[in-house]
Structure formats: C-alpha cells, structure tokens
C-alpha cells in the first residue's frame, strides 16, 4: 500500500466548521512554522481548554503532531489523479480512506524495508569529531544555503529571539553571535543597539554576512571560526547567542561541555548564554536507535572506532533548499534532562529552558 495522497495528486479542499472534523479525516492545516500541510487526523485531545487535533501522515515514521483545531483550514474532499477525479466522501473512495486510516501501519512496512540498505551507507556514519564539524561547514558553505539564509535578513529576529532579548538583555552591551550565518541575527541586533561580533564555521556564510552588513550600512565584525575553537578574551562578552539549534551541530558530549566551559570563561560574571537544540522521541525502531545499534556493532568488531553517541545522525536537510546528497552531522537530544546535565557539568546555572527548550544560562 502507498499513502492515500501521492506525489502529483491535485486535491480539492472544502472549508469546514472545525467541530465537524472527525478522526480519519484528511485535513489541510497551517503549521507552527506558518506553512501548510495535509495529513490525517488520528485523534483529538483537549489541553488548557482548547481542542487539538492529533495529526500524522499515513506513511510517516515521525511522532504525531498536535495542531490547534483553529489551524485546520479545511478537509480534503476530492483527489485528481492521472486525469481522474476521486471524491473521497463517497462510495468506494470513502471505504478506501477508512481502510488507510485503520491499516496505515501496513503502508510503512515496504517503506521501512526499502530504507534498510541505506542504513549501511558509510556516509551516514559519524567518524571523528573533526569530520563531523567539517560536514556542517561544507553543508552551510554551499551556494544554495548561503543564498537561502541571506534572504532571511529581511525577516529580522524570530519571535522567540525577540522575547528572550527583551526579557534578559540590554542594548549597548557586547554580544557574540554563534553560527551567524548570513547575518540575520547580527544585523537585527546591531540595529537594536548591541555591539555584535559574529562567528560561523562556513567561510562563504561569513563572506555573505559581511556583504549584507555593508549593504545595511553597518560595520559588524564577522569571523570564520568554530565555537569549539573560540579564543576570545576572558570576561569579555555580556551575552552569547547561539543561532537556532547550532548547539546540536557540536559532536560528542565531551566537546559540548568543553565548549560551554569556554563560553562561561568569555562571559562576564553577570553574563548570559542563550541556545537551543534539536530533540527527538526515544522510539525503539527509530532511525536514531537503529543507526546507533549498527555503530556499536561496528565499533565492537573493528579497530577503527567511530566517535558516535546515542542521538548522533547524518542529516540531509537543514533548510528547504538543502541538497540531500550532501550530508551533515547533527545530534538529537532525547530529553531536556540531557542538556541540563551538560549545562551543570560545564559549571553553568539555568535561568530558563527546562520546560521551553530555549536555554538561558549564566556562569
């Protein structure tokens, strides 16, 4: 069986009153990233007085997504495939839709089997820490990533970034922007009155950030440097801000803790570090667990060991324009407790993060 809606299908969406949506319906909805998606309702739940839809794709191996009922834009009522129009609310099509809902796990069996050979692709395995960092630099150094991140300049700070800055930071202070990319955060922060220095592991990103700052008439210091090799003066910065989930691009727990210690040393006594990371559910047959199992087997039998830990993965996408053939390292955390442990082992104290996932810590 293949997914109910396939690549190349044209769908017809009918507006519906939210309460009329039922379990099993295929809905068209807006996501938390202000995109739109089409997935199936597998359950409903009420949280804090609001009714949420629990949504998941028929062929998806990821965890279900909770969507506020108000974000449901409509229900799929027809599919046009190969010139034929199929009304999903009538006759045989409705029965097939019901079967897909009840037996969606069958769809995943051939998909899972087709992915098994890829698990042995040597490019998916993490080797040395330096190799992992190099893969991140290469990914973000590509022309498509540089251009994509450059286009984000006009968007300025994201809402969560602005909230953190307004609550914890004061302008005219020294701020280090880690993973500065093409300059989105740095340019916005300088306009707010901060004295900013940006570092990034990708030379092309740094060159583009410098160019973008000049276009804005701003003189911002950008430097090609990995945060793992940071060599700034002690007690120099008031604030350090990691761009989005850059923390997940640092390989091995040991190196992440060492990096946090270096950040602690360059912060002033009352300074603040802000960062976030990627998370995944700990599922028995997830790609993370399967890859981790094969790495442990390989390390047991062969002399050449891999610097690999649970949660390490080589990913294909870091943006909507990523080249899937160029892989880069990324570490996924299974819980907030894992990060909390690293923060404490680095001698830092948490101000926020144990519930929100956006970590605000201090020396």
C-alpha positions as CSV (number, residue, x, y, z in Angstrom):
1,X,0.0,0.0,0.0
2,X,1.1,3.6,-0.7
3,X,0.0,6.8,1.0
4,X,-3.6,7.8,0.4
5,X,-2.4,11.1,-1.2
6,X,0.6,10.7,-3.5
7,X,3.1,13.0,-5.2
8,X,1.5,14.6,-8.3
9,X,-2.1,14.4,-6.9
10,X,-4.3,17.5,-7.1
11,X,-6.5,17.9,-4.1
12,X,-9.8,19.8,-3.5
13,X,-10.2,21.2,0.0
14,X,-13.5,22.2,1.3
15,X,-13.9,24.7,4.3
16,X,-15.5,23.0,7.3
17,X,-16.6,24.0,10.7
18,X,-13.9,22.8,13.0
19,X,-16.1,20.8,15.3
20,X,-17.3,18.7,12.3
21,X,-13.8,17.3,11.7
22,X,-13.7,13.6,12.6
23,X,-10.9,11.1,13.3
24,X,-9.8,9.7,10.0
25,X,-10.4,12.9,8.0
26,X,-7.5,14.2,5.9
27,X,-7.1,17.9,6.8
28,X,-5.4,20.9,5.2
29,X,-3.9,22.9,8.1
30,X,-1.4,25.6,8.9
31,X,1.7,24.6,10.8
32,X,3.6,26.3,13.6
33,X,6.2,27.5,11.0
34,X,3.4,29.3,9.1
35,X,3.5,26.7,6.3
36,X,0.6,24.5,5.2
37,X,0.4,20.7,5.2
38,X,-2.0,17.8,4.5
39,X,-2.2,14.9,7.0
40,X,-4.7,12.7,8.6
41,X,-6.5,13.2,12.0
42,X,-5.7,10.2,14.1
43,X,-7.1,11.5,17.4
44,X,-8.4,14.5,19.3
45,X,-7.4,15.8,22.7
46,X,-8.2,18.8,24.9
47,X,-5.4,20.8,26.5
48,X,-5.8,24.0,28.5
49,X,-9.4,24.3,27.4
50,X,-8.6,24.1,23.7
51,X,-9.4,21.2,21.4
52,X,-6.4,19.9,19.5
53,X,-6.1,17.6,16.5
54,X,-3.5,14.8,16.7
55,X,-2.3,14.6,13.1
56,X,0.1,12.2,11.3
57,X,0.9,11.2,7.7
58,X,-0.1,7.7,6.6
59,X,3.5,6.8,5.7
60,X,5.2,8.9,8.3
61,X,7.6,7.3,10.9
62,X,7.7,10.5,13.0
63,X,5.7,11.3,16.1
64,X,2.2,12.6,15.7
65,X,1.8,16.4,15.7
66,X,-0.7,18.3,17.8
67,X,-2.5,21.1,15.9
68,X,-4.9,23.6,17.4
69,X,-8.3,23.0,15.9
70,X,-8.4,26.6,14.8
71,X,-5.5,26.0,12.5
72,X,-7.5,23.5,10.4
73,X,-8.2,25.3,7.2
74,X,-10.3,22.6,5.5
75,X,-10.9,18.9,4.7
76,X,-9.8,17.1,1.6
77,X,-12.9,16.1,-0.3
78,X,-11.5,15.1,-3.7
79,X,-8.3,13.9,-5.4
80,X,-7.5,14.3,-9.0
81,X,-5.0,11.6,-10.1
82,X,-4.0,10.8,-13.7
83,X,-6.9,12.8,-15.1
84,X,-9.5,11.1,-12.9
85,X,-11.3,12.8,-10.1
86,X,-12.0,10.8,-6.9
87,X,-14.5,12.1,-4.4
88,X,-13.2,11.0,-1.0
89,X,-16.5,11.4,0.7
90,X,-18.4,8.9,-1.4
91,X,-18.7,5.2,-2.1
92,X,-15.5,3.2,-2.7
93,X,-13.2,6.2,-2.1
94,X,-14.6,6.7,1.4
95,X,-14.1,3.0,2.1
96,X,-10.5,3.1,0.9
97,X,-10.0,6.2,3.0
98,X,-11.3,4.3,6.1
99,X,-9.0,1.3,5.3
100,X,-6.0,3.6,5.0
101,X,-6.8,5.1,8.4
102,X,-7.2,1.7,10.1
103,X,-4.3,-0.1,8.4
104,X,-1.8,2.7,7.9
105,X,0.8,0.6,9.6
106,X,0.9,-1.7,6.6
107,X,1.9,1.2,4.4
108,X,5.1,1.6,6.5
109,X,6.3,-2.0,6.1
110,X,7.6,-1.6,2.4
111,X,8.9,1.9,3.2
112,X,10.8,0.6,6.2
113,X,12.2,-2.4,4.2
114,X,13.3,0.0,1.4
115,X,15.3,2.1,3.9
116,X,17.3,-0.9,5.3
117,X,20.1,-0.8,2.6
118,X,20.6,2.9,3.3
119,X,21.5,2.1,6.9
120,X,24.8,0.6,5.7
121,X,25.8,3.7,3.6
122,X,29.2,4.6,5.1
123,X,28.4,8.3,4.5
124,X,25.7,8.1,7.2
125,X,28.1,7.1,9.9
126,X,29.9,9.6,12.2
127,X,33.6,9.2,12.2
128,X,35.8,11.7,14.0
129,X,34.7,14.9,15.7
130,X,36.7,16.9,13.2
131,X,34.9,15.1,10.3
132,X,31.5,15.9,11.9
133,X,32.3,19.6,12.2
134,X,33.7,19.7,8.6
135,X,30.4,18.2,7.3
136,X,28.5,21.0,9.0
137,X,30.8,23.6,7.4
138,X,30.5,22.1,4.0
139,X,26.7,21.9,4.2
140,X,26.3,25.6,5.1
141,X,29.1,26.6,2.7
142,X,27.1,25.6,-0.3
143,X,25.7,28.3,-2.6
144,X,22.1,27.3,-2.1
145,X,22.3,27.5,1.7
146,X,24.2,30.9,1.6
147,X,21.5,32.4,-0.7
148,X,18.6,31.0,1.3
149,X,19.9,32.3,4.6
150,X,20.8,35.7,3.0
151,X,17.1,36.0,2.0
152,X,16.1,35.7,5.7
153,X,17.8,39.1,6.5
154,X,14.6,41.0,5.9
155,X,12.7,38.8,8.4
156,X,14.9,40.0,11.3
157,X,14.7,38.3,14.7
158,X,12.3,35.4,15.2
159,X,9.6,35.9,17.9
160,X,11.3,33.7,20.5
161,X,14.6,35.5,20.0
162,X,13.0,38.9,20.4
163,X,11.2,37.7,23.6
164,X,14.4,36.4,25.1
165,X,16.3,39.6,24.2
166,X,13.7,41.9,25.6
167,X,13.5,39.9,28.9
168,X,17.2,39.3,29.6
169,X,19.4,41.7,27.5
170,X,20.1,45.4,27.5
171,X,21.4,47.3,24.4
172,X,24.9,48.8,24.2
173,X,26.3,45.5,25.5
174,X,28.8,43.2,23.8
175,X,27.1,40.2,22.2
176,X,28.7,37.2,20.4
177,X,26.5,35.7,17.7
178,X,27.5,32.0,17.3
179,X,26.6,30.5,13.9
180,X,25.9,33.9,12.5
181,X,25.1,32.5,9.0
182,X,24.4,35.3,6.5
183,X,23.9,37.9,9.3
184,X,20.2,37.8,10.1
185,X,20.5,38.0,13.8
186,X,23.7,40.2,13.9
187,X,22.2,42.8,11.7
188,X,19.0,43.0,13.6
189,X,20.8,43.1,16.9
190,X,23.1,46.0,15.9
191,X,20.0,47.9,14.8
192,X,18.7,47.4,18.3
193,X,21.9,48.9,19.8
194,X,24.0,45.9,20.6
195,X,27.8,45.7,19.8
196,X,27.9,42.4,17.9
197,X,30.6,40.0,16.8
198,X,29.6,37.1,14.7
199,X,31.4,33.8,14.1
200,X,30.5,30.9,11.8
201,X,32.2,27.7,10.7
202,X,31.4,28.3,7.0
203,X,33.6,30.8,5.1
204,X,31.0,31.6,2.4
205,X,28.4,32.4,5.1
206,X,30.8,34.8,6.8
207,X,31.6,36.5,3.5
208,X,27.9,36.9,2.8
209,X,27.2,38.2,6.3
210,X,30.0,40.9,5.8
211,X,28.5,41.8,2.4
212,X,24.9,42.0,3.8
213,X,26.1,44.2,6.7
214,X,27.8,46.6,4.4
215,X,24.6,46.9,2.3
216,X,22.8,47.9,5.5
217,X,25.5,50.5,6.2
218,X,26.7,48.6,9.3
219,X,30.2,47.8,10.5
220,X,30.0,44.4,12.1
221,X,32.9,42.1,12.8
222,X,32.5,38.6,11.4
223,X,35.0,35.8,11.7
224,X,35.4,32.3,10.3
225,X,35.6,30.2,13.5
226,X,34.0,27.1,15.1
227,X,32.6,27.8,18.5
228,X,34.6,24.8,19.7
229,X,37.8,26.7,19.0
230,X,36.7,30.1,20.4
231,X,39.6,32.2,21.6
232,X,38.0,35.5,22.8
233,X,39.3,37.4,25.8
234,X,38.1,36.2,29.2
235,X,35.1,38.0,30.8
236,X,34.6,40.0,27.5
237,X,31.0,39.4,26.4
238,X,27.8,40.4,28.2
239,X,25.8,37.9,26.1
240,X,26.3,34.9,23.8
241,X,23.5,33.9,21.5
242,X,23.6,30.6,19.5
243,X,21.8,30.8,16.3
244,X,18.8,28.5,16.3
245,X,19.8,24.9,17.0
246,X,23.6,25.3,16.4
247,X,24.3,23.5,19.7
248,X,23.2,20.2,18.1
249,X,26.0,20.6,15.5
250,X,28.7,20.1,18.1
251,X,29.7,16.4,18.2
252,X,30.2,14.4,21.4
253,X,29.0,15.2,24.9
254,X,32.6,15.9,26.0
255,X,33.2,18.5,23.3
256,X,29.8,20.2,24.0
257,X,30.7,20.5,27.7
258,X,34.2,21.8,26.8
259,X,32.6,24.4,24.5
260,X,30.1,25.5,27.3
261,X,33.1,26.0,29.6
262,X,34.8,28.2,27.0
263,X,31.6,30.2,26.7
264,X,31.5,30.5,30.5
265,X,35.0,31.8,30.6
266,X,34.4,34.6,28.0
267,X,31.2,35.7,29.7
268,X,31.2,38.5,32.2
269,X,30.2,37.4,35.8
270,X,26.6,38.6,35.2
271,X,26.6,37.4,31.5
272,X,24.0,35.2,29.8
273,X,24.2,32.4,27.2
274,X,21.1,31.5,25.1
275,X,20.9,28.4,22.9
276,X,18.6,25.7,21.7
277,X,18.9,22.2,20.2
278,X,17.1,19.5,18.3
279,X,15.0,16.9,20.0
280,X,13.5,13.5,19.0
281,X,11.4,11.0,20.8
282,X,13.2,7.9,22.0
283,X,11.5,5.2,20.0
284,X,12.7,1.6,19.8
285,X,12.7,1.3,16.0
286,X,13.6,4.9,15.2
287,X,16.3,5.6,12.7
288,X,18.4,7.1,15.5
289,X,18.3,3.8,17.5
290,X,18.9,1.6,14.5
291,X,21.9,3.7,13.4
292,X,23.3,3.7,16.9
293,X,23.0,-0.1,17.1
294,X,24.9,-0.6,13.9
295,X,27.6,1.8,15.0
296,X,28.1,0.0,18.3
297,X,28.3,-3.4,16.5
298,X,30.9,-1.9,14.1
299,X,32.9,-0.4,17.0
300,X,32.9,-3.7,18.8
301,X,34.3,-5.7,15.9
302,X,36.7,-3.3,14.1
303,X,39.8,-1.5,15.4
304,X,38.9,1.8,13.7
305,X,36.3,3.3,16.1
306,X,33.7,5.9,15.4
307,X,33.1,8.9,17.6
308,X,29.5,8.1,17.9
309,X,26.9,8.5,20.7
310,X,23.2,7.9,21.0
311,X,21.4,10.7,19.2
312,X,24.1,11.2,16.5
313,X,22.9,11.3,12.9
314,X,23.9,12.5,9.5
315,X,21.0,14.5,8.1
316,X,20.1,15.6,4.6
317,X,18.2,18.8,5.2
318,X,18.9,22.0,7.2
319,X,16.6,24.2,5.1
320,X,14.0,23.9,2.3
321,X,16.7,24.3,-0.3
322,X,19.2,21.7,1.0
323,X,21.0,19.3,-1.3
324,X,20.0,15.9,0.1
325,X,23.2,14.3,-1.4
326,X,25.4,16.4,0.9
327,X,25.0,15.1,4.5
328,X,25.9,16.8,7.7
329,X,26.3,15.9,11.3
330,X,23.5,16.6,13.8
331,X,23.0,15.4,17.4
332,X,19.4,14.9,18.6
333,X,18.6,15.0,22.3
334,X,16.0,12.7,23.8
335,X,15.1,14.9,26.7
336,X,15.7,18.3,28.3
337,X,17.5,16.4,31.1
338,X,20.4,15.5,28.8
339,X,21.1,19.2,28.1
340,X,20.6,20.1,31.8
341,X,23.3,17.7,32.7
342,X,25.7,19.1,30.2
343,X,25.0,22.7,31.4
344,X,25.7,21.7,35.0
345,X,28.8,19.8,34.2
346,X,30.1,22.9,32.5
347,X,29.6,24.9,35.7
348,X,26.7,27.0,34.4
349,X,23.3,27.7,36.0
350,X,20.0,27.6,34.3
351,X,17.6,30.5,34.3
352,X,15.2,29.1,31.7
353,X,15.0,26.1,29.4
354,X,13.8,23.0,31.4
355,X,10.3,23.4,30.1
356,X,10.6,25.6,27.0
357,X,13.7,24.1,25.3
358,X,15.2,27.6,24.8
359,X,18.0,27.6,27.3
360,X,19.1,30.7,29.2
361,X,22.1,30.0,31.4
362,X,24.7,32.0,33.3
363,X,28.1,31.5,35.0
